[in-house]
Amino acid sequence: MGFDIKFPIGLMFAILGLLLTGYGLATSGSELYAIHSLGININLWWGLAILVFSAVMLLLSWRSSKAKTD
């Protein structure tokens, strides 16, 4: 099989994670978000979690493409 879906999924989630992490960093001092989320910066933490997931997907894609060439 020539098509591997892990690479586009990894890129999509990497872009989403970067945007969400950036938004979380930009609004880290806002009182509005601190009141509604019990003082936890939800955007920042979920953005980092999505970045970890995208890194895993990209790593799996890289390993599978490397295994095909060997």
KOLGU-4560 file (N, C-alpha, C; in nm, 3 decimals, padded with zeros to 5 digits):
<recs>
<n_xx: 00.084 n_yy: -00.118 n_zz: 00.000 ca_xx: 00.000 ca_yy: 00.000 ca_zz: 00.000 c_xx: 00.089 c_yy: 00.124 c_zz: 00.000 mol: A seq: 1 type: MET>
<n_xx: 00.056 n_yy: 00.220 n_zz: -00.083 ca_xx: 00.138 ca_yy: 00.337 ca_zz: -00.097 c_xx: 00.093 c_yy: 00.457 c_zz: -00.015 mol: A seq: 2 type: GLY>
<n_xx: -00.032 n_yy: 00.458 n_zz: 00.030 ca_xx: -00.084 ca_yy: 00.575 ca_zz: 00.100 c_xx: -00.084 c_yy: 00.551 c_zz: 00.250 mol: A seq: 3 type: PHE>
<n_xx: -00.021 n_yy: 00.642 n_zz: 00.324 ca_xx: -00.016 ca_yy: 00.634 ca_zz: 00.469 c_xx: -00.087 c_yy: 00.755 c_zz: 00.527 mol: A seq: 4 type: ASP>
<n_xx: -00.194 n_yy: 00.732 n_zz: 00.601 ca_xx: -00.277 ca_yy: 00.840 ca_zz: 00.652 c_xx: -00.217 c_yy: 00.907 c_zz: 00.776 mol: A seq: 5 type: ILE>
<n_xx: -00.117 n_yy: 00.846 n_zz: 00.836 ca_xx: -00.060 ca_yy: 00.900 ca_zz: 00.960 c_xx: 00.009 c_yy: 01.034 c_zz: 00.938 mol: A seq: 6 type: LYS>
<n_xx: 00.073 n_yy: 01.054 n_zz: 00.825 ca_xx: 00.144 ca_yy: 01.179 ca_zz: 00.800 c_xx: 00.050 c_yy: 01.299 c_zz: 00.788 mol: A seq: 7 type: PHE>
<n_xx: -00.056 n_yy: 01.294 n_zz: 00.704 ca_xx: -00.147 ca_yy: 01.410 ca_zz: 00.699 c_xx: -00.220 c_yy: 01.435 c_zz: 00.830 mol: A seq: 8 type: PRO>
<n_xx: -00.254 n_yy: 01.328 n_zz: 00.902 ca_xx: -00.319 ca_yy: 01.345 ca_zz: 01.031 c_xx: -00.223 c_yy: 01.412 c_zz: 01.129 mol: A seq: 9 type: ILE>
<n_xx: -00.098 n_yy: 01.369 n_zz: 01.130 ca_xx: 00.002 ca_yy: 01.431 ca_zz: 01.216 c_xx: 00.022 c_yy: 01.578 c_zz: 01.185 mol: A seq: 10 type: GLY>
<n_xx: 00.027 n_yy: 01.613 n_zz: 01.057 ca_xx: 00.043 ca_yy: 01.754 ca_zz: 01.020 c_xx: -00.078 c_yy: 01.838 c_zz: 01.060 mol: A seq: 11 type: LEU>
<n_xx: -00.197 n_yy: 01.783 n_zz: 01.038 ca_xx: -00.318 ca_yy: 01.855 ca_zz: 01.073 c_xx: -00.324 c_yy: 01.883 c_zz: 01.224 mol: A seq: 12 type: MET>
<n_xx: -00.294 n_yy: 01.781 n_zz: 01.304 ca_xx: -00.297 ca_yy: 01.800 ca_zz: 01.448 c_xx: -00.182 c_yy: 01.887 c_zz: 01.496 mol: A seq: 13 type: PHE>
<n_xx: -00.069 n_yy: 01.887 n_zz: 01.428 ca_xx: 00.041 ca_yy: 01.975 ca_zz: 01.465 c_xx: 00.002 c_yy: 02.121 c_zz: 01.445 mol: A seq: 14 type: ALA>
<n_xx: -00.063 n_yy: 02.151 n_zz: 01.335 ca_xx: -00.108 ca_yy: 02.288 ca_zz: 01.309 c_xx: -00.213 c_yy: 02.329 c_zz: 01.412 mol: A seq: 15 type: ILE>
<n_xx: -00.308 n_yy: 02.241 n_zz: 01.439 ca_xx: -00.412 ca_yy: 02.270 ca_zz: 01.538 c_xx: -00.349 c_yy: 02.288 c_zz: 01.677 mol: A seq: 16 type: LEU>
<n_xx: -00.255 n_yy: 02.203 n_zz: 01.713 ca_xx: -00.190 ca_yy: 02.215 ca_zz: 01.843 c_xx: -00.110 c_yy: 02.342 c_zz: 01.857 mol: A seq: 17 type: GLY>
<n_xx: -00.041 n_yy: 02.382 n_zz: 01.750 ca_xx: 00.034 ca_yy: 02.508 ca_zz: 01.754 c_xx: -00.058 c_yy: 02.628 c_zz: 01.769 mol: A seq: 18 type: LEU>
<n_xx: -00.170 n_yy: 02.627 n_zz: 01.698 ca_xx: -00.265 ca_yy: 02.737 ca_zz: 01.709 c_xx: -00.326 c_yy: 02.744 c_zz: 01.849 mol: A seq: 19 type: LEU>
<n_xx: -00.366 n_yy: 02.630 n_zz: 01.903 ca_xx: -00.428 ca_yy: 02.628 ca_zz: 02.035 c_xx: -00.328 c_yy: 02.663 c_zz: 02.145 mol: A seq: 20 type: LEU>
<n_xx: -00.206 n_yy: 02.615 n_zz: 02.133 ca_xx: -00.102 ca_yy: 02.650 ca_zz: 02.231 c_xx: -00.070 c_yy: 02.800 c_zz: 02.224 mol: A seq: 21 type: THR>
<n_xx: -00.060 n_yy: 02.853 n_zz: 02.105 ca_xx: -00.035 ca_yy: 02.996 ca_zz: 02.089 c_xx: -00.147 c_yy: 03.081 c_zz: 02.148 mol: A seq: 22 type: GLY>
<n_xx: -00.270 n_yy: 03.037 n_zz: 02.127 ca_xx: -00.384 ca_yy: 03.110 ca_zz: 02.184 c_xx: -00.383 c_yy: 03.100 c_zz: 02.336 mol: A seq: 23 type: TYR>
<n_xx: -00.346 n_yy: 02.983 n_zz: 02.388 ca_xx: -00.337 ca_yy: 02.967 ca_zz: 02.533 c_xx: -00.229 c_yy: 03.054 c_zz: 02.593 mol: A seq: 24 type: GLY>
<n_xx: -00.117 n_yy: 03.068 n_zz: 02.524 ca_xx: -00.010 ca_yy: 03.155 ca_zz: 02.573 c_xx: -00.050 c_yy: 03.302 c_zz: 02.564 mol: A seq: 25 type: LEU>
<n_xx: -00.122 n_yy: 03.338 n_zz: 02.458 ca_xx: -00.162 ca_yy: 03.477 ca_zz: 02.439 c_xx: -00.266 c_yy: 03.521 c_zz: 02.541 mol: A seq: 26 type: ALA>
<n_xx: -00.350 n_yy: 03.429 n_zz: 02.589 ca_xx: -00.456 ca_yy: 03.464 ca_zz: 02.683 c_xx: -00.427 c_yy: 03.412 c_zz: 02.824 mol: A seq: 27 type: THR>
<n_xx: -00.301 n_yy: 03.390 n_zz: 02.855 ca_xx: -00.268 ca_yy: 03.330 ca_zz: 02.985 c_xx: -00.298 c_yy: 03.423 c_zz: 03.102 mol: A seq: 28 type: SER>
<n_xx: -00.298 n_yy: 03.552 n_zz: 03.084 ca_xx: -00.323 ca_yy: 03.644 ca_zz: 03.194 c_xx: -00.467 c_yy: 03.692 c_zz: 03.203 mol: A seq: 29 type: GLY>
<n_xx: -00.555 n_yy: 03.641 n_zz: 03.118 ca_xx: -00.692 ca_yy: 03.688 ca_zz: 03.115 c_xx: -00.773 c_yy: 03.633 c_zz: 03.232 mol: A seq: 30 type: SER>
<n_xx: -00.842 n_yy: 03.720 n_zz: 03.302 ca_xx: -00.925 ca_yy: 03.678 ca_zz: 03.415 c_xx: -01.049 c_yy: 03.602 c_zz: 03.369 mol: A seq: 31 type: GLU>
<n_xx: -01.098 n_yy: 03.630 n_zz: 03.250 ca_xx: -01.217 ca_yy: 03.563 ca_zz: 03.199 c_xx: -01.196 c_yy: 03.413 c_zz: 03.190 mol: A seq: 32 type: LEU>
<n_xx: -01.080 n_yy: 03.371 n_zz: 03.138 ca_xx: -01.053 ca_yy: 03.229 ca_zz: 03.125 c_xx: -01.023 c_yy: 03.164 c_zz: 03.260 mol: A seq: 33 type: TYR>
<n_xx: -00.964 n_yy: 03.239 n_zz: 03.352 ca_xx: -00.932 ca_yy: 03.185 ca_zz: 03.484 c_xx: -01.059 c_yy: 03.158 c_zz: 03.564 mol: A seq: 34 type: ALA>
<n_xx: -01.159 n_yy: 03.240 n_zz: 03.549 ca_xx: -01.284 ca_yy: 03.221 ca_zz: 03.623 c_xx: -01.361 c_yy: 03.099 c_zz: 03.572 mol: A seq: 35 type: ILE>
<n_xx: -01.370 n_yy: 03.083 n_zz: 03.441 ca_xx: -01.453 ca_yy: 02.978 ca_zz: 03.383 c_xx: -01.388 c_yy: 02.841 c_zz: 03.384 mol: A seq: 36 type: HIS>
<n_xx: -01.257 n_yy: 02.833 n_zz: 03.401 ca_xx: -01.191 ca_yy: 02.703 ca_zz: 03.395 c_xx: -01.116 c_yy: 02.671 c_zz: 03.524 mol: A seq: 37 type: SER>
<n_xx: -01.161 n_yy: 02.727 n_zz: 03.634 ca_xx: -01.105 ca_yy: 02.700 ca_zz: 03.767 c_xx: -00.956 c_yy: 02.732 c_zz: 03.775 mol: A seq: 38 type: LEU>
<n_xx: -00.913 n_yy: 02.833 n_zz: 03.703 ca_xx: -00.775 ca_yy: 02.877 ca_zz: 03.707 c_xx: -00.678 c_yy: 02.798 c_zz: 03.622 mol: A seq: 39 type: GLY>
<n_xx: -00.730 n_yy: 02.704 n_zz: 03.543 ca_xx: -00.645 ca_yy: 02.622 ca_zz: 03.457 c_xx: -00.653 c_yy: 02.676 c_zz: 03.315 mol: A seq: 40 type: ILE>
<n_xx: -00.540 n_yy: 02.693 n_zz: 03.252 ca_xx: -00.536 ca_yy: 02.740 ca_zz: 03.114 c_xx: -00.562 c_yy: 02.621 c_zz: 03.022 mol: A seq: 41 type: ASN>
<n_xx: -00.689 n_yy: 02.596 n_zz: 02.996 ca_xx: -00.731 ca_yy: 02.478 ca_zz: 02.919 c_xx: -00.673 c_yy: 02.479 c_zz: 02.778 mol: A seq: 42 type: ILE>
<n_xx: -00.672 n_yy: 02.595 n_zz: 02.714 ca_xx: -00.622 ca_yy: 02.603 ca_zz: 02.577 c_xx: -00.475 c_yy: 02.565 c_zz: 02.569 mol: A seq: 43 type: ASN>
<n_xx: -00.396 n_yy: 02.610 n_zz: 02.665 ca_xx: -00.254 ca_yy: 02.578 ca_zz: 02.666 c_xx: -00.231 c_yy: 02.429 c_zz: 02.687 mol: A seq: 44 type: LEU>
<n_xx: -00.298 n_yy: 02.371 n_zz: 02.785 ca_xx: -00.274 ca_yy: 02.230 ca_zz: 02.816 c_xx: -00.325 c_yy: 02.137 c_zz: 02.707 mol: A seq: 45 type: TRP>
<n_xx: -00.441 n_yy: 02.167 n_zz: 02.650 ca_xx: -00.491 ca_yy: 02.082 ca_zz: 02.541 c_xx: -00.409 c_yy: 02.103 c_zz: 02.413 mol: A seq: 46 type: TRP>
<n_xx: -00.360 n_yy: 02.222 n_zz: 02.392 ca_xx: -00.271 ca_yy: 02.246 ca_zz: 02.278 c_xx: -00.144 c_yy: 02.164 c_zz: 02.289 mol: A seq: 47 type: GLY>
<n_xx: -00.088 n_yy: 02.157 n_zz: 02.410 ca_xx: 00.032 ca_yy: 02.075 ca_zz: 02.430 c_xx: 00.001 c_yy: 01.926 c_zz: 02.414 mol: A seq: 48 type: LEU>
<n_xx: -00.115 n_yy: 01.883 n_zz: 02.462 ca_xx: -00.155 ca_yy: 01.743 ca_zz: 02.446 c_xx: -00.171 c_yy: 01.707 c_zz: 02.298 mol: A seq: 49 type: ALA>
<n_xx: -00.231 n_yy: 01.796 n_zz: 02.222 ca_xx: -00.248 ca_yy: 01.772 ca_zz: 02.079 c_xx: -00.112 c_yy: 01.770 c_zz: 02.008 mol: A seq: 50 type: ILE>
<n_xx: -00.019 n_yy: 01.855 n_zz: 02.051 ca_xx: 00.115 ca_yy: 01.853 ca_zz: 01.993 c_xx: 00.186 c_yy: 01.721 c_zz: 02.021 mol: A seq: 51 type: LEU>
<n_xx: 00.168 n_yy: 01.666 n_zz: 02.139 ca_xx: 00.227 ca_yy: 01.535 ca_zz: 02.171 c_xx: 00.167 c_yy: 01.428 c_zz: 02.082 mol: A seq: 52 type: VAL>
<n_xx: 00.034 n_yy: 01.430 n_zz: 02.064 ca_xx: -00.031 ca_yy: 01.333 ca_zz: 01.977 c_xx: 00.019 c_yy: 01.346 c_zz: 01.833 mol: A seq: 53 type: PHE>
<n_xx: 00.034 n_yy: 01.468 n_zz: 01.785 ca_xx: 00.082 ca_yy: 01.486 ca_zz: 01.647 c_xx: 00.226 c_yy: 01.439 c_zz: 01.633 mol: A seq: 54 type: SER>
<n_xx: 00.307 n_yy: 01.459 n_zz: 01.736 ca_xx: 00.446 ca_yy: 01.411 ca_zz: 01.730 c_xx: 00.449 c_yy: 01.259 c_zz: 01.723 mol: A seq: 55 type: ALA>
<n_xx: 00.361 n_yy: 01.193 n_zz: 01.797 ca_xx: 00.353 ca_yy: 01.046 ca_zz: 01.791 c_xx: 00.311 c_yy: 01.000 c_zz: 01.653 mol: A seq: 56 type: VAL>
<n_xx: 00.212 n_yy: 01.065 n_zz: 01.594 ca_xx: 00.166 ca_yy: 01.027 ca_zz: 01.461 c_xx: 00.276 c_yy: 01.049 c_zz: 01.357 mol: A seq: 57 type: MET>
<n_xx: 00.348 n_yy: 01.160 n_zz: 01.365 ca_xx: 00.455 ca_yy: 01.186 ca_zz: 01.270 c_xx: 00.570 c_yy: 01.089 c_zz: 01.289 mol: A seq: 58 type: LEU>
<n_xx: 00.599 n_yy: 01.053 n_zz: 01.413 ca_xx: 00.704 ca_yy: 00.955 ca_zz: 01.440 c_xx: 00.666 c_yy: 00.818 c_zz: 01.384 mol: A seq: 59 type: LEU>
<n_xx: 00.542 n_yy: 00.777 n_zz: 01.403 ca_xx: 00.496 ca_yy: 00.649 ca_zz: 01.347 c_xx: 00.500 c_yy: 00.651 c_zz: 01.195 mol: A seq: 60 type: LEU>
<n_xx: 00.463 n_yy: 00.762 n_zz: 01.136 ca_xx: 00.468 ca_yy: 00.774 ca_zz: 00.991 c_xx: 00.611 c_yy: 00.765 c_zz: 00.939 mol: A seq: 61 type: SER>
<n_xx: 00.702 n_yy: 00.832 n_zz: 01.009 ca_xx: 00.843 ca_yy: 00.830 ca_zz: 00.970 c_xx: 00.900 c_yy: 00.689 c_zz: 00.984 mol: A seq: 62 type: TRP>
<n_xx: 00.866 n_yy: 00.620 n_zz: 01.093 ca_xx: 00.917 ca_yy: 00.484 ca_zz: 01.114 c_xx: 00.862 c_yy: 00.387 c_zz: 01.010 mol: A seq: 63 type: ARG>
<n_xx: 00.734 n_yy: 00.403 n_zz: 00.973 ca_xx: 00.678 ca_yy: 00.311 ca_zz: 00.874 c_xx: 00.736 c_yy: 00.337 c_zz: 00.735 mol: A seq: 64 type: SER>
<n_xx: 00.764 n_yy: 00.463 n_zz: 00.703 ca_xx: 00.824 ca_yy: 00.493 ca_zz: 00.572 c_xx: 00.968 c_yy: 00.445 c_zz: 00.568 mol: A seq: 65 type: SER>
<n_xx: 01.039 n_yy: 00.451 n_zz: 00.681 ca_xx: 01.174 ca_yy: 00.402 ca_zz: 00.687 c_xx: 01.179 c_yy: 00.250 c_zz: 00.678 mol: A seq: 66 type: LYS>
<n_xx: 01.081 n_yy: 00.182 n_zz: 00.736 ca_xx: 01.075 ca_yy: 00.036 ca_zz: 00.730 c_xx: 01.045 c_yy: -00.012 c_zz: 00.589 mol: A seq: 67 type: ALA>
<n_xx: 00.970 n_yy: 00.066 n_zz: 00.512 ca_xx: 00.938 ca_yy: 00.028 ca_zz: 00.375 c_xx: 01.061 c_yy: 00.035 c_zz: 00.286 mol: A seq: 68 type: LYS>
<n_xx: 01.152 n_yy: 00.130 n_zz: 00.313 ca_xx: 01.269 ca_yy: 00.145 ca_zz: 00.229 c_xx: 01.379 c_yy: 00.044 c_zz: 00.263 mol: A seq: 69 type: THR>
<n_xx: 01.378 n_yy: -00.009 n_zz: 00.385 ca_xx: 01.481 ca_yy: -00.107 ca_zz: 00.424 c_xx: 01.454 c_yy: -00.246 c_zz: 00.372 mol: A seq: 70 type: ASP>
</recs>
